[in-house]
Amino acid sequence: MSSEKIEPGPASSRRARLVDVAHEAGVSKALASRILNGERLPIRPETHDRVVAAARRLAYRPHAAARSLKRGETGALSLLLPTLTNPVFALISRGAVERALERDVAVLLIEDSEPATASELVRRLVQGGRIDGAIVASMQPEHPLPRTLELLGIPHVFVHRTVPGSNRNVSMDDQKASALAVDYLARLGHRFIAHVAGPRLLTTTQRLVEGFSARAAELGVRHVVVGDDFSEPGGARAAEELFDLREPPTAIYTGSLTQAVGVLHVAFERGLRVPDDFSLIASGELTLANFLNPPLTSISVPLAELGAAAVDALVGQLRGDEPRDVVVETHPEVIVRSSAARPPDPTGAGVRAP
């Protein structure tokens, strides 16, 4: 028998209790509880409908704390992030928090400033009965957390970072975003494009680089990959390396907006102008891109949707679903602003010396 969503009715001076609903419907408290929890029961349809109608009339709302205690649940999930300052993870967190509210659970944010410390904190939260499951958006190779989670036997998923063979990965097709960036720059006439990448051991970095290199090779576009971190300093270090080349690229595609900020900083210091001397485009659409100088062309990717999908996958495990990999559908778009244009000269020879 299908369950029905209970909408709140008119307010009363006292919060309706389950026993009130049972009395109003003429059934036992246990039966009323099972019906309102959506269980499929061998009862007459009119009995089911009578209980639902009584709950609606009395504006009955299940008591979340009591329900959690009964089921042995806390109603809370942890979300482990590599940093709380990167706007990419702010968007993933927003998607996760908004979806968690829809699913009637809370999200506890943890910054993974030191892997061993973060792993120990999650262990204490689990053993202390503070969280029901973990969403992990921070996953360097050899991180102790996957082993800790497996030993604890707690439901968990990995988002925006993948752990091969875990069957718990929530990811997107990053290759599409990189390929689209190359397509756009190539259409503008660029024939030497650089990609500023993140840490090479991260699976996200590997997917971005793979998409970039494959499409550049397919189009016959000269290309180079540099970089070491998804941060402003990481972007600045990569820019220094690129601008010191004998023949610098005419366009730069960064794996994150934070890296693009670092590139812009170095360009300003060297007296280079964007897009007159080189074009710049970043993966990930953020409001901040509108307020840079110049406004930054970007590739939109479903970061908030990743966070929401991670919550859905984890809640599914809590309800008994088998863990499985989830790939969020990706339809990247170029958000055109003024940081990308045709190369400085028809041959695409590179940036002019300052």
C-alpha positions in Angstrom: 0.0 0.0 0.0 1.5 3.3 -1.0 2.3 5.9 1.6 1.0 9.4 1.4 2.8 12.6 2.3 1.5 14.3 5.4 0.9 18.0 5.0 0.7 20.1 8.1 -2.8 21.2 9.1 -3.9 24.0 11.3 -1.9 24.9 14.4 -3.1 23.8 17.8 -2.2 24.8 21.3 -0.5 21.4 22.0 1.7 19.4 19.6 -0.3 16.4 18.5 1.2 13.0 19.6 1.1 9.7 17.9 -1.3 8.4 20.5 -3.7 11.2 19.6 -3.6 10.1 16.0 -4.2 6.5 16.9 -7.1 7.5 19.2 -8.6 9.7 16.5 -8.4 6.9 13.9 -9.5 4.2 16.2 -6.4 2.1 15.8 -3.4 1.1 18.0 -0.5 3.4 18.5 1.8 0.7 16.9 -0.4 0.4 13.8 -0.6 4.2 13.4 3.2 4.4 13.6 3.7 1.8 11.0 1.2 3.3 8.6 2.7 6.9 8.9 6.2 5.5 8.4 5.1 4.2 5.0 5.3 0.5 5.7 3.4 -1.8 3.4 0.8 -3.6 5.6 -1.9 -6.2 5.0 -4.7 -3.8 6.0 -7.8 -2.5 4.4 -7.3 0.7 2.4 -9.9 2.6 4.5 -7.9 1.9 7.6 -4.8 3.4 6.0 -6.7 6.4 4.8 -8.4 6.9 8.2 -5.0 7.2 9.9 -3.6 9.5 7.3 -6.7 11.8 7.5 -6.4 11.8 11.3 -2.8 12.8 11.2 -3.6 15.6 8.8 -6.5 17.0 10.9 -4.3 17.0 14.0 -1.3 18.5 12.2 0.7 15.6 13.4 4.5 15.8 12.7 6.8 12.9 13.7 9.2 13.8 16.4 12.6 13.6 14.7 14.7 13.0 17.8 12.4 10.2 19.1 12.4 8.6 15.6 16.2 8.7 15.4 16.6 7.1 18.9 14.2 4.4 17.9 16.1 3.6 14.7 19.5 4.0 16.3 20.2 7.0 14.0 21.6 10.5 14.8 20.1 12.3 11.8 23.5 13.8 11.0 26.2 13.2 8.3 29.8 14.4 8.1 31.2 16.2 5.1 35.0 16.1 4.9 36.5 18.9 2.8 40.1 19.5 1.8 39.7 23.2 2.6 36.9 25.5 3.7 38.3 28.4 1.7 38.1 27.1 -1.9 34.8 28.3 -3.5 34.5 25.0 -5.5 33.9 23.1 -2.2 31.6 25.9 -1.0 29.3 25.1 -3.9 29.6 21.3 -3.3 28.8 21.9 0.4 25.8 24.1 -0.5 24.3 21.4 -2.7 24.9 18.8 0.0 23.4 21.0 2.8 20.3 22.0 0.8 19.6 18.3 -0.2 20.2 17.2 3.4 17.6 19.6 4.7 15.2 18.2 2.2 16.0 14.7 3.5 15.6 15.8 7.1 19.3 15.3 8.1 22.0 17.7 9.2 25.5 18.0 7.8 28.7 18.5 9.9 31.5 20.1 8.0 35.1 18.9 8.7 38.2 20.5 7.2 40.9 17.9 6.3 43.9 20.0 7.3 45.8 16.9 8.4 44.8 13.5 7.2 45.5 11.5 10.3 43.8 14.0 12.5 40.7 14.1 10.3 40.5 10.3 10.2 40.7 10.1 14.0 38.0 12.8 14.3 35.6 10.9 12.0 36.3 7.7 14.0 35.4 9.4 17.3 32.2 10.9 15.8 31.2 7.4 14.6 32.0 5.6 17.8 30.4 8.4 19.9 27.2 8.0 17.9 27.3 11.5 16.5 27.0 10.7 12.8 25.3 8.1 10.7 27.5 8.3 7.6 30.3 10.2 5.9 30.7 12.2 2.7 34.4 12.5 1.7 35.4 15.3 -0.7 39.0 15.2 0.4 41.0 12.1 -0.7 44.7 12.2 -1.3 46.3 8.8 -2.2 47.3 6.9 1.0 44.8 8.8 3.1 43.9 6.7 6.2 40.2 7.6 6.1 39.0 4.9 3.6 40.5 2.1 5.8 39.0 3.7 8.9 35.6 3.9 7.4 35.7 0.3 6.2 36.8 -0.9 9.7 34.0 1.1 11.3 31.5 -0.3 8.9 29.8 3.0 8.5 28.0 4.0 5.2 30.1 6.5 3.2 30.7 8.0 -0.2 33.5 9.9 -2.0 32.5 13.0 -3.9 34.6 14.9 -6.5 37.4 12.5 -5.6 37.3 8.8 -6.5 38.7 5.8 -4.8 39.0 3.0 -7.4 37.2 -0.2 -6.6 35.2 1.4 -3.7 31.9 1.4 -5.6 31.1 4.6 -3.5 32.2 7.3 -5.9 30.0 10.3 -6.8 31.7 12.1 -9.7 31.1 13.9 -13.0 32.6 13.7 -16.5 35.4 16.3 -16.0 36.8 15.4 -19.4 33.8 17.1 -21.0 34.6 20.4 -19.4 38.3 20.3 -20.5 37.4 19.3 -24.0 34.9 22.1 -24.3 37.5 24.7 -23.1 39.9 23.5 -25.8 37.1 23.6 -28.4 36.3 27.2 -27.5 39.8 28.4 -27.5 40.6 26.6 -30.8 37.6 28.2 -32.5 39.1 31.6 -31.4 42.2 30.7 -33.3 44.6 29.6 -30.5 47.2 27.0 -31.6 49.2 26.8 -28.4 47.1 26.3 -25.2 48.3 25.5 -21.7 46.4 23.8 -18.9 47.1 24.7 -15.3 46.4 21.5 -13.4 46.0 20.4 -9.8 47.9 17.7 -7.9 48.8 15.0 -10.4 47.8 12.1 -8.0 44.2 13.4 -7.6 41.7 11.6 -9.8 39.9 15.0 -10.5 43.2 16.3 -11.9 43.7 13.2 -14.0 40.3 13.5 -15.6 40.7 17.2 -16.4 44.2 16.6 -17.9 42.9 13.6 -19.9 40.1 15.6 -21.4 42.3 18.6 -22.2 45.2 16.6 -23.8 42.9 14.2 -25.8 40.9 17.0 -27.4 44.0 19.2 -28.1 45.7 16.2 -29.8 42.6 15.5 -31.7 42.4 19.0 -33.0 46.1 19.2 -33.7 46.6 22.0 -31.2 50.0 22.4 -29.5 49.5 22.0 -25.7 51.3 21.8 -22.4 50.3 20.9 -18.8 51.8 22.5 -15.7 50.7 23.1 -12.2 50.7 21.5 -8.8 47.8 22.8 -6.7 44.1 24.0 -7.0 44.9 27.3 -5.3 45.8 30.9 -6.0 49.5 30.2 -5.2 49.4 27.1 -7.4 48.0 29.2 -10.3 50.7 31.8 -9.8 53.5 29.3 -9.8 52.2 27.8 -13.0 51.9 31.2 -14.6 55.5 32.1 -13.8 56.6 28.8 -15.5 54.5 29.5 -18.6 55.4 33.1 -19.0 59.1 32.2 -18.8 58.9 29.9 -21.8 60.8 31.0 -24.9 57.4 30.8 -26.6 54.6 31.2 -24.1 51.1 29.9 -24.9 48.4 32.3 -26.3 45.7 30.8 -24.0 45.6 29.3 -20.6 42.9 27.0 -19.2 42.9 26.5 -15.5 41.3 23.6 -13.6 39.8 26.0 -11.0 38.9 29.7 -10.6 41.3 30.0 -7.7 44.2 29.1 -10.0 43.0 31.7 -12.6 43.2 34.3 -9.8 46.8 33.4 -9.3 47.5 33.6 -13.1 45.9 37.1 -13.2 48.1 38.2 -10.4 51.3 37.2 -12.1 50.1 38.7 -15.4 49.4 42.1 -13.7 52.9 42.0 -12.1 54.5 41.4 -15.5 52.5 44.0 -17.3 50.6 41.5 -19.4 47.0 42.2 -20.4 44.1 39.8 -20.7 43.0 39.0 -23.4 45.3 41.3 -25.4 48.4 39.3 -24.6 46.9 35.9 -23.8 43.4 34.5 -23.1 42.3 32.9 -19.9 39.5 30.5 -19.1 38.7 28.5 -16.0 36.8 25.3 -15.1 33.9 26.0 -12.7 31.4 28.8 -12.9 31.3 31.0 -9.8 29.8 34.5 -9.1 33.3 35.8 -8.4 34.2 35.4 -12.1 32.0 38.5 -12.9 34.0 40.7 -10.5 37.5 39.9 -11.7 39.4 42.3 -14.0 38.7 41.3 -16.7 35.6 39.3 -16.0 36.6 35.6 -16.4 35.2 33.3 -19.1 34.5 30.0 -17.4 33.1 26.5 -18.0 30.0 25.7 -16.0 30.0 22.3 -14.2 27.4 20.8 -11.8 29.2 21.3 -8.5 26.1 21.8 -6.3 24.5 18.8 -8.0 27.5 16.8 -7.0 26.9 17.6 -3.3 23.2 16.8 -3.6 23.9 13.5 -5.4 26.4 12.6 -2.6 23.7 13.0 0.1 21.2 11.0 -2.0 23.7 8.2 -2.4 24.6 8.1 1.3 21.0 8.3 2.4 20.3 5.4 0.1 23.0 3.3 1.8 21.4 4.2 5.2 18.1 2.8 3.9 19.7 -0.4 2.9 20.8 0.2 -0.7 24.0 -1.5 -1.9 26.8 1.0 -2.5 27.4 2.0 -6.1 29.2 4.5 -8.2 27.2 7.5 -9.3 28.1 9.8 -12.2 26.2 13.1 -12.3 25.1 14.0 -15.8 27.3 16.7 -17.1 26.4 19.3 -19.7 29.1 21.9 -19.5 28.6 25.3 -21.1 31.0 28.2 -21.9 30.0 31.3 -19.8 31.4 33.9 -22.2 33.0 37.0 -20.6 35.9 39.2 -21.7 39.0 37.2 -20.7 39.1 35.1 -23.9 39.5 36.5 -27.4 41.5 35.8 -30.6 45.3 35.4 -30.1 47.6 38.4 -30.3 48.5 37.7 -34.0 47.2 35.5 -36.7 49.9 32.9 -36.2 49.2 32.6 -32.5 52.9 33.1 -31.7 52.4 33.7 -28.0 52.2 36.6 -25.5 54.2 39.7 -26.2 57.1 40.5 -24.0 56.2 43.0 -21.2 
